[in-house]
Amino acid sequence: MESTEKVSVNMNIGTLSQIDLLVDLGYYSNRSDFINQSVRQVLEQKRAIIEGETQRQQSYNKHWFIGVYGFTAAQLLRAQESGQKIKVRGYGLAVIDSSLDALALETIEEINVKGKVLCSERVKKHFGLK
C-alpha cells in the first residue's frame, strides 16, 4: 500500500476553471486526479535530472536517498564494527525500527531528511526531529 500526503495548491480561477471543465468532460475523475496525473507527467519529463542528481549525491554519501530508506540491523552493525558514523540525507521517508535505537544512536551521526522520519521518540529527541 502506498502512503499519501495531503498537499494544498493555490491556483488562479482561470486555471481551476479549465481543470473543472476537463473533469466535467470526463477526462479526469476529479481535481486531484488531474493534479496527480500532471505531476507524474512532469516528473517523468524530469526523470534524467532526478536520476543524475541521485547518482551524484550517492557518490558522496551512500546513505543519501529519495523515496523510502529503512535501516537494518546488519547495516548498523557494519557501521559499528568499522567505527564509521552514518550521515543520513535525502527526500522521502526514513525508517528506524525502535528495536535498533541503541545501535542507531551509536552509529548515526546526522539525520537530515526532507519528508518524514519514522522512529522512536528517543531517536527523534536525540536528533532534534519533529
GROMACS elastic network, one bead per residue, 0.5 to 0.9 nm:
[ bonds ]
;  ai    aj funct       b0    kb
   11    14     6  0.81541   500
   11    15     6  0.64133   500
   11    16     6  0.62962   500
   12    15     6  0.56057   500
   12    16     6  0.63546   500
   12    17     6  0.86850   500
   13    16     6  0.50306   500
   13    17     6  0.58912   500
   13    18     6  0.86178   500
   14    17     6  0.52321   500
   14    18     6  0.64900   500
   14    19     6  0.88929   500
   15    18     6  0.53058   500
   15    19     6  0.64735   500
   15    20     6  0.87785   500
   16    19     6  0.50728   500
   16    20     6  0.61514   500
   16    21     6  0.86373   500
   16    31     6  0.85777   500
   17    21     6  0.61898   500
   17    22     6  0.87728   500
   18    21     6  0.50757   500
   18    22     6  0.64183   500
   18    23     6  0.87015   500
   19    22     6  0.52059   500
   19    23     6  0.62543   500
   19    24     6  0.86640   500
   19    28     6  0.87120   500
   19    30     6  0.86984   500
   19    31     6  0.66814   500
   19    34     6  0.72082   500
   19    35     6  0.88477   500
   20    24     6  0.60718   500
   20    25     6  0.85202   500
   20    30     6  0.78348   500
   20    31     6  0.69050   500
   21    24     6  0.50387   500
   21    25     6  0.61127   500
   21    26     6  0.86694   500
   21    27     6  0.89922   500
   22    25     6  0.50317   500
   22    26     6  0.63581   500
   22    27     6  0.54524   500
   22    28     6  0.64706   500
   22    30     6  0.89063   500
   22    34     6  0.85035   500
   23    26     6  0.51452   500
   23    27     6  0.56496   500
   23    29     6  0.59051   500
   23    30     6  0.55855   500
   23    31     6  0.68929   500
   23    33     6  0.88597   500
   23    34     6  0.77987   500
   24    27     6  0.76590   500
   24    28     6  0.79655   500
   24    29     6  0.83277   500
   24    30     6  0.83924   500
   25    28     6  0.79337   500
   26    29     6  0.64813   500
   26    30     6  0.87832   500
   27    30     6  0.89486   500
   27    34     6  0.83958   500
   28    31     6  0.73533   500
   28    32     6  0.86583   500
   28    33     6  0.59043   500
   28    34     6  0.56986   500
   28    37     6  0.89498   500
   29    32     6  0.80997   500
   29    33     6  0.59823   500
   29    34     6  0.76653   500
   30    33     6  0.52902   500
   30    34     6  0.65442   500
   30    35     6  0.88867   500
   31    34     6  0.51404   500
   31    35     6  0.62278   500
   31    36     6  0.85900   500
   32    35     6  0.50584   500
   32    36     6  0.59521   500
   32    37     6  0.84492   500
   33    36     6  0.51835   500
   33    37     6  0.60992   500
   33    38     6  0.84793   500
   34    37     6  0.53052   500
   34    38     6  0.60700   500
   34    39     6  0.85958   500
   35    38     6  0.50713   500
   35    39     6  0.60706   500
   35    40     6  0.85923   500
   36    39     6  0.51937   500
   36    40     6  0.61842   500
   36    41     6  0.86082   500
   37    40     6  0.51598   500
   37    41     6  0.61686   500
   37    42     6  0.87767   500
   38    41     6  0.51089   500
   38    42     6  0.63585   500
   38    43     6  0.86749   500
   39    42     6  0.52299   500
   39    43     6  0.61518   500
   39    44     6  0.85942   500
   40    43     6  0.50709   500
   40    44     6  0.61270   500
   40    45     6  0.86503   500
   41    44     6  0.51379   500
   41    45     6  0.63258   500
   41    46     6  0.87816   500
   42    46     6  0.62571   500
   42    47     6  0.85564   500
   43    46     6  0.50056   500
   43    47     6  0.58929   500
   43    50     6  0.83505   500
   44    48     6  0.83842   500
   45    48     6  0.77547   500
   45    49     6  0.88970   500
   46    49     6  0.54128   500
   46    50     6  0.64345   500
   46    51     6  0.87852   500
   47    50     6  0.50835   500
   47    51     6  0.60216   500
   47    52     6  0.83974   500
   48    51     6  0.51589   500
   48    52     6  0.59211   500
   48    53     6  0.84988   500
   49    52     6  0.51282   500
   49    53     6  0.61280   500
   49    54     6  0.84909   500
   50    53     6  0.52768   500
   50    54     6  0.60742   500
   50    55     6  0.86868   500
   51    55     6  0.62044   500
   51    56     6  0.85699   500
   52    55     6  0.52385   500
   52    56     6  0.61590   500
   52    57     6  0.86400   500
   53    57     6  0.60125   500
   53    58     6  0.84173   500
   54    57     6  0.52714   500
   54    58     6  0.60516   500
   54    59     6  0.85521   500
   54    64     6  0.79355   500
   54    65     6  0.72935   500
   54    66     6  0.74002   500
   55    58     6  0.51565   500
   55    59     6  0.61163   500
   55    60     6  0.89238   500
   56    59     6  0.52779   500
   56    60     6  0.69269   500
   56    61     6  0.89648   500
   57    60     6  0.53970   500
   57    61     6  0.61783   500
   57    62     6  0.79953   500
   57    64     6  0.63930   500
   57    65     6  0.83401   500
   58    63     6  0.69757   500
   58    64     6  0.55126   500
   58    65     6  0.74881   500
   59    62     6  0.65609   500
   59    64     6  0.89470   500
   60    64     6  0.83492   500
   61    64     6  0.55220   500
   61    86     6  0.89485   500
   61    87     6  0.76047   500
   61    88     6  0.81686   500
   61    89     6  0.81123   500
   62    65     6  0.81606   500
   62    87     6  0.89112   500
   62    88     6  0.86555   500
   63    69     6  0.85277   500
   63    86     6  0.72439   500
   63    87     6  0.66029   500
   63    88     6  0.52244   500
   63    89     6  0.65234   500
   63    90     6  0.80851   500
   64    69     6  0.88201   500
   64    87     6  0.81234   500
   64    88     6  0.59917   500
   64    90     6  0.50823   500
   64    91     6  0.83700   500
   65    68     6  0.73547   500
   65    69     6  0.65729   500
   65    88     6  0.81348   500
   65    89     6  0.66041   500
   65    91     6  0.63062   500
   65    92     6  0.77856   500
   65    94     6  0.87573   500
   65   113     6  0.89583   500
   66    69     6  0.77576   500
   66    89     6  0.89310   500
   66    90     6  0.55961   500
   66    92     6  0.57279   500
   66    93     6  0.81463   500
   67    90     6  0.82186   500
   67    91     6  0.62862   500
   67    93     6  0.62134   500
   67    94     6  0.84081   500
   68    91     6  0.82486   500
   68    92     6  0.58270   500
   68    94     6  0.58692   500
   68    95     6  0.77126   500
   69    90     6  0.88556   500
   69    92     6  0.79526   500
   69    93     6  0.62102   500
   69    95     6  0.61987   500
   69    96     6  0.88691   500
   70    93     6  0.82397   500
   70    94     6  0.57234   500
   70    96     6  0.62450   500
   70    97     6  0.83331   500
   71    74     6  0.85321   500
   71    75     6  0.67587   500
   71    76     6  0.72783   500
   71    94     6  0.78676   500
   71    95     6  0.63352   500
   71    96     6  0.55630   500
   71    97     6  0.75815   500
   71   100     6  0.85420   500
   71   104     6  0.86937   500
   72    75     6  0.52354   500
   72    76     6  0.64389   500
   72    77     6  0.86026   500
   72    96     6  0.79676   500
   72    97     6  0.83579   500
   72   100     6  0.81081   500
   73    76     6  0.52290   500
   73    77     6  0.59945   500
   73    78     6  0.85791   500
   73    99     6  0.89359   500
   73   100     6  0.66589   500
   73   103     6  0.79760   500
   73   104     6  0.89420   500
   74    77     6  0.50506   500
   74    78     6  0.61505   500
   74    79     6  0.86976   500
   75    78     6  0.52274   500
   75    79     6  0.64565   500
   75    80     6  0.87502   500
   76    79     6  0.50751   500
   76    80     6  0.61602   500
   76    81     6  0.86450   500
   76    86     6  0.86056   500
   76   100     6  0.83711   500
   76   103     6  0.64385   500
   76   104     6  0.67210   500
   76   106     6  0.89112   500
   76   107     6  0.64938   500
   76   108     6  0.82415   500
   77    81     6  0.60752   500
   77    82     6  0.85379   500
   77   103     6  0.74005   500
   77   107     6  0.83313   500
   78    81     6  0.51154   500
   78    82     6  0.61359   500
   78    83     6  0.84195   500
   78    84     6  0.85412   500
   79    82     6  0.51883   500
   79    83     6  0.58917   500
   79    84     6  0.51522   500
   79    85     6  0.65881   500
   79    86     6  0.72994   500
   79   107     6  0.62507   500
   79   108     6  0.86612   500
   80    83     6  0.50913   500
   80    84     6  0.65747   500
   80    85     6  0.78750   500
   80   103     6  0.77695   500
   80   106     6  0.75114   500
   80   107     6  0.58787   500
   81    84     6  0.79057   500
   82    85     6  0.88429   500
   83   107     6  0.78782   500
   84   107     6  0.70619   500
   84   108     6  0.87481   500
   85   106     6  0.81600   500
   85   107     6  0.50929   500
   85   108     6  0.54503   500
   85   109     6  0.54354   500
   85   110     6  0.84574   500
   86   107     6  0.60806   500
   86   109     6  0.54372   500
   86   110     6  0.68445   500
   86   111     6  0.86035   500
   87   108     6  0.62177   500
   87   109     6  0.55119   500
   87   111     6  0.61288   500
   87   112     6  0.78937   500
   88    94     6  0.85718   500
   88   108     6  0.75761   500
   88   109     6  0.80452   500
   88   110     6  0.59614   500
   88   112     6  0.60325   500
   88   113     6  0.73388   500
   89   110     6  0.80237   500
   89   111     6  0.61031   500
   89   113     6  0.53533   500
   89   114     6  0.81733   500
   90    93     6  0.85003   500
   90    94     6  0.84895   500
   90   111     6  0.88381   500
   90   112     6  0.67364   500
   90   114     6  0.63209   500
   90   115     6  0.83537   500
   91    94     6  0.85573   500
   91   112     6  0.87773   500
   91   113     6  0.55717   500
   91   115     6  0.58116   500
   91   116     6  0.83832   500
   92   113     6  0.69511   500
   92   114     6  0.62731   500
   92   116     6  0.62433   500
   92   117     6  0.83411   500
   93   113     6  0.76123   500
   93   114     6  0.82749   500
   93   115     6  0.59211   500
   93   117     6  0.56336   500
   93   118     6  0.72849   500
   94   113     6  0.74296   500
   94   115     6  0.83152   500
   94   116     6  0.64270   500
   94   118     6  0.62006   500
   94   119     6  0.83496   500
   95   116     6  0.85279   500
   95   117     6  0.58429   500
   95   119     6  0.61322   500
   96    99     6  0.83544   500
   96   100     6  0.68099   500
   96   101     6  0.76055   500
   96   104     6  0.77403   500
   96   117     6  0.77379   500
   96   118     6  0.62337   500
   96   120     6  0.77865   500
   96   123     6  0.86219   500
   97   100     6  0.55848   500
   97   101     6  0.71800   500
   97   118     6  0.78424   500
   97   119     6  0.60397   500
   97   120     6  0.74825   500
   98   101     6  0.51987   500
   98   102     6  0.86985   500
   98   119     6  0.61950   500
   98   120     6  0.54495   500
   98   121     6  0.89722   500
   98   122     6  0.87814   500
   98   123     6  0.83943   500
   99   102     6  0.79216   500
   99   103     6  0.87655   500
  100   103     6  0.54068   500
  100   104     6  0.58378   500
  100   105     6  0.85175   500
  101   104     6  0.50469   500
  101   105     6  0.60415   500
  101   106     6  0.85550   500
  101   119     6  0.83706   500
  101   120     6  0.74861   500
  101   122     6  0.76332   500
  101   123     6  0.66109   500
  102   105     6  0.52593   500
  102   106     6  0.62856   500
  102   107     6  0.87308   500
  102   123     6  0.89474   500
  103   106     6  0.51246   500
  103   107     6  0.60807   500
  103   108     6  0.81950   500
  104   107     6  0.52522   500
  104   108     6  0.54198   500
  104   109     6  0.88349   500
  104   123     6  0.79037   500
  105   108     6  0.57872   500
  105   109     6  0.78227   500
  105   123     6  0.69391   500
  105   126     6  0.76939   500
  105   127     6  0.88456   500
  106   109     6  0.79607   500
  108   111     6  0.75265   500
  109   127     6  0.86064   500
  110   127     6  0.70023   500
  111   117     6  0.86795   500
  111   127     6  0.67554   500
  111   129     6  0.83412   500
  112   129     6  0.89447   500
  113   116     6  0.67213   500
  113   117     6  0.71753   500
  114   117     6  0.89467   500
  116   130     6  0.86563   500
  117   124     6  0.82458   500
  117   129     6  0.77824   500
  117   130     6  0.84333   500
  118   124     6  0.86737   500
  119   122     6  0.81117   500
  119   123     6  0.63065   500
  119   124     6  0.66528   500
  120   123     6  0.53712   500
  120   124     6  0.62869   500
  120   125     6  0.86537   500
  121   125     6  0.59832   500
  121   126     6  0.84893   500
  121   129     6  0.89164   500
  122   125     6  0.52816   500
  122   126     6  0.62415   500
  122   127     6  0.88361   500
  123   126     6  0.50503   500
  123   127     6  0.62508   500
  123   128     6  0.83013   500
  123   129     6  0.80454   500
  124   127     6  0.54292   500
  124   128     6  0.57250   500
  124   130     6  0.66628   500
  125   128     6  0.50040   500
  125   129     6  0.62829   500
  125   130     6  0.81775   500
  126   129     6  0.78300   500
